[in-house]
């Protein structure tokens, strides 16, 4: 994946990213005649988690752009003690500027939803629409202490996995498995999925390389716990674009009532907002329920770009830029989100 360097509120960062156009799965630039959709991933994931959006023929009528957040995937940069939603949003706007992207349609999943909301509120002229999948509760530390405690338990398992690494050179595989299982329970309710298995096989070694040493555990805590628990209620009054909330009915962390709370707050702020429930979907619904969620994203973009001459969906199969990597990690070449394989 290509990289581009930025230097914003969070400090220097080499951003790993991907651009796909209707003509190319791995393009150097967007097609300026088409809408540009920027997808922001969930925590513990990375840009490869959008494989089922990038191989969707309808979505690939547009430019699709994604990136790895600080501390994720192939992006390289330290995480300051002050790193939070505002700093992550600044990373993204710096990235958009570095690529000279026009105003975009933002799609965020969980953590990505927080960043998308912050970006749209702070830089409203840069965002045409928002599609938020499984947006977190607005005040997690007050409303959902048990979710915050679950995040701390995952962190504790991660630390335990590597606490003797310097002395023995060995990883506590049981503790590492507990951390992975905690992540999967939070993200997909431990639903079996061959793509998710491949994502873990690909992403876990990257995370170990970056976050196994004790000095880096503070960065992991900052991005996995503090990022969520020490944020304040989001400011919404600056948002000038339509917003759709995609409520994942099977999300064990954030029940539907918290999406309704956000819906009401957006409406009170004068935002054009709508809500779509996806029954049974866990938090990372873009992976497990892409067949239901992709059309919602597509229709939002098309609705907000009526003047664009957007090509029809390709009749031939669409190639995802992430397919080769995920197949090498064990995903079947004929990836089917409805098949089992975890």
Residue, then its C-alpha position, 0 to 999 in steps of 0.5 A: x500500500x502507498x504511504x503519504x506523510x503528514x504532520x498534524x496535531x497528533x504529530x508526524x505520521x506516515x499514512x498507509x492508504x488505498x485509492x480505488x476507482x471504477x477503472x483501477x483497484x489501486x489507483x494513484x489518484x481519484x477520478x475528479x468527475x466522480x464522488x469520493x467516498x472515504x471509509x474510516x475503520x473501527x478500532x482493532x481493524x484497519x483498511x483491509x476491513x473494507x474489503x467487502x465495500x471495495x469489491x462491491x460493484x455499486x460502491x465501486x461506481x465511485x472513488x473509494x479511499x481508505x487509510x489506516x489510523x495512527x497505531x493501526x495497520x501499515x501507518x507509522x507514527x507514535x501516539x501521544x498521551x493527548x491522542x483522542x478523537x480530535x487528533x484522529x480527525x486532524x490526521x484525516x483532514x491532513x491526509x485529505x489535504x495531502x492528497x488534494x481530495x475534494x469534499x468527500x462522503x465519509x463512512x465511519x465504523x464505530x471508532x471511525x464514526x467518532x472521527x467522522x462526526x468530529x471532522x464534519x463538525x470542525x470542517x463542514x465544507x469538506x464533507x458532503x454526507x456522513x454514513x455512521x455504522x454502529x456509532x458509539x454512545x455519546x458518553x461511554x464513561x458515564x453511560x456504559x462503565x461495563x464497556x469501558x471495563x471490557x476494554x481494560x480487560x482486553x488491554x490487561x490480557x494484551x499486557x500479560x501476553x508480553x510481560x515476560x517477553x524481555x526475560x524469556x523471549x516468549x509470548x504468553x499465547x493463552x493471554x494473547x488468545x484471550x485478548x483476541x477473543x475479547x476483541x472479536x466478542x466486542x466487534x462481531x460477537x464471535x460470529x464465524x467469518x472467513x474474511x475476519x479470520x484472514x484479517x486476524x491472521x494478517x493484522x495480529x503480527x502487525x500489532x505485535x510488531x508495533x505494540x508488544x514491547x512494554x514502552x509501547x503498552x501506554x500507546x495501546x492503552x491510549x488508543x484502545x481505552x482512553x480514546x473512548x473513555x475520556x472523550x467528551x460529548x460531541x459537538x454537532x452544531x457545525x455539521x452541515x451535511x445529511x447524516x445516516x445512522x446505521x444501527x447494528x441490532x446485534x451490537x453488544x456494546x452499544x444498544x439501539x437506545x444510544x443510536x436513538x440518543x445520537x439521532x435526537x441530538x443531531x436533530x436538535x442541532x438542526x442536522x438532516x438525519x435519518x436512521x436505519x436499523x440492521x437487525x442482527x448485525x454486530x458492531x463491525x457490520x461492514x464485515x458481517x452484514x455488508x449485503x445490507x449496509x453497502x446499499x445504504x452507503x451507496x444510496x446516500x452517496x448517489x442521493x447527495x450527488x444528483x448532478x454527477x454523471x456516475x457510470x453504471x455498475x460494472x457487469x464484470x466482477x470487481x477486484x478488491x485491492x485487499x483480496x490478494x493479501x486476505x486470500x494469502x491469509x486464508x480467506x477463500x478466493x470466492x469470499x462469501x460473507x454468509x459462509x462460516x470459517x472462523 
